[in-house]
């Protein structure tokens, strides 16, 4: 579904991604892992068009999207939940969700009913401002906003960061439900190893902008964890 082939990216003179390959298969939950500063968020920003790549290509559903504008990437079926959630704090929950609908044709701009089945707390808080929600509720809102366009691929950047443990568990359950029951393909960056093992089917490890290991989640052994994840 999503392929990165020999991708190179620079910030000024700094070479951040080096001949990076990544493949996310349709229907799987793929976890991108690595220590801080190895290029995980940079990679996601390249997929979403926020960062331009210098060399290589990014393909989605067989089409080369390397030069596609940022604004058009949600239209082709990619939902994105950025690090830090980036909801609009002065807008209501309902308005935040409607912002996500703006990429759809006017006649299709309706919040799907299943959003409130997944996140019942949001239905109760539709009139509340986003900034008044707890961190966990804001994360649920950010995920819901990405889902309202019915994406084929959902990308999440550290969805458990700064979230209370009970909400982390809920988010994990929701990701598995989206992936296993609704067939949504998921790519997420995650630092918490137990969470990654719970939700992920496969993993990719980055180190200094390079893909250094990949495989099924049961292949993420202690040697790899010690070498590339332990601080």
N, C-alpha and C positions, 0 to 999 in steps of 0.2 A: 504493500500500500504506500509506504513512505520509504524512499531510498535516498541516501546521500552517498555520492560517489566521488572520492578523491577531493573532498572539499577543503579549500584553504581560505583562511580569513585573517585579516590584519586589522589592528587598531593603530593607525599611523604606521610607524616602523616596526611595531610589535607583531610578530607572527603568532596568532592565537590558536588557530586550528590547522593541523598538519595532515594533509592527505587523508582526511577522516572519512571512513566508510561507516554507514549505519543502515540497517534494514529493519523496518517494523512491518511484520506480516499482518494481514487483515485478520481481525478477530482476537488478537493476542493483547496482553497487557505487558508492555516492555518498560523496564526500569533503567534509567540512565544514572550511573553512580560514579562517585569519585570524591576526593577531598575538595575543600574550598579552593576556588581559583584555577581549576583545571580545564575550564571551558564548557561546562554543562549549560549554563544559562546562555552563553554566547552561541552555542549550537542551536538552542531553541529559538533565539532571536534571528538566526539565519533562516530557519525553517519558516518563521513568520514574516520574514522580509524586513525586519527592523535593522538587521545588519546585512550589508552586501557582501557576497563572497567574491574572492579574487579569482579562484579557479575551481573547477569541478562542477557538479550539477546536483540539483535537488529535484527529485521526481515524486509526484503524488498521483496515485491512480494511473500510473503510466505516462503522465504528462510532465514535461520539464517546466517547473515553476520558478526556476532560479531567478528570473528577471520579472516575475509577476509582482505588481505593486502590493504594498502592505494592505491597502483597503480591499483588495480583491481576494485575499487569501481566505477570509471567512466564507466568502460566497462559494468557494469550491468544496467546502465541507470540512474545514479545520476549525475546531473550537479551542480557545487558548485561555488558560488561567495563569496569569503571570505571578511571579514571586511578589509577595507583599499585597496580593489581592487586587489593589488598585480600583476599588469601588469608588463611587462618587458619594462622599460623606454627607453632602447637603441635600442630595436627592433621596426620595423615598425608595423603599425596597421595590415597589412596583415600577417606579421610573428607571431604576437601575436595570431591571429586567427588560423594560421596553427599549432601552438604549441598545441592548444586545440584539433586539429584533430589527434594528434599522437596516441591516444588510439584506433583509428579505423584501420581496415585492410588497407593496402596500396592502394588497388583499390577503396576504399570508401572515401579517404581523399580529399573531395571537400567541400568548404564552401557553405552551402545551400543558394539558391537564396533569401529565405524569410528573411534571416539575414539582408540583405540590404534594404528590404522593411520595416523592423522594425526600422533599424538604418541607414537611408540614409546618415547621416553625415559621417559614417565610410567608405562608398564607395568613398566619395570625398577625404578621408584622408588615403587611403590605403598605400601610400608611406611615410606618415609622421611618425616620431618616436612617440612611445607611451608617452614618457615623455614630449612631446611638446603639448599634448592635455590638454584641461581644465579638471578640476575635474569631471565635469558632463560627458564630452566625454569619459574620462577614465572609468567611471562607466558603460557607455553604452558598451564600448569595453569589460569590464570584463564580463558583462552579455552575450554579443554576443559570447565570447570565451567559455562560459559554454554551450551555445545552439548549437554550431556547431556539437556536437555529437548526436543531437536529443534525449536528455534525456527524461525519463519518469517522473522524479521528479527533479524540480529545487529548490535548496536551496540557499537563499540569506541572508547574515549577514549584517544587517543595510545598505541597499542599498541607503538610502537617506542621510547618514552621510556626512556632509561637502559639500553638493551639493546645487547649487543655485536653488531658488524656481521654476523657469520655467522648469528646467530639472527634478526636483522632480515630477512635475505634469506629464511630459512625461513618466518618469519611471513607475509611477502609472498606466498610461494608457496602457503602454506596458505589464505590469504584468497582468492586467485585460484581455487584448487581448489574451495573451498567455494562460491564464487560461480558459476564457470563450469561445473563438473562436477556439483555437487550442487544447483545452482539456488537457493542461499540468497541472499536479499537482504541487503545489507550497507550500513550507515551508519557511517562512522568519522570521527573528528577526527584530523587528522594535520598535523604541522608540517614534516616532512621532504618537500620538494618532489619529489625523485626517487622516493621511495616512493609518494607520492600519484599521481604519473604512472604508476607501474608497475601499481598495483592498481585505480585508479579508472576508472570509465566517465564519470562526470560530477562536477562540483564545484559547491559553493556557497561564496561568500566572505562573511564577516561583518565588519562594521566598526562599532564602537560600538553593538552590539546590533541592527544592521540588516542585512538581506540586501542587499548592494550589487552582486553579480554572480553569475551562474550559467550553466552551459552544459556542453557536452561537454568532456572533458579536453583535447582538442586546441585548444580555444578559450581555454585559460588561457595567455595570451600574456605577453610580457615587460612590457608596459605594466601589466597587472593585477598581476603579481608585484611590480613595483616600487612600485606605489601602495598595495597592501594587505598584502603579505607581507614585503617586505624590511625588516629592522630597521636 
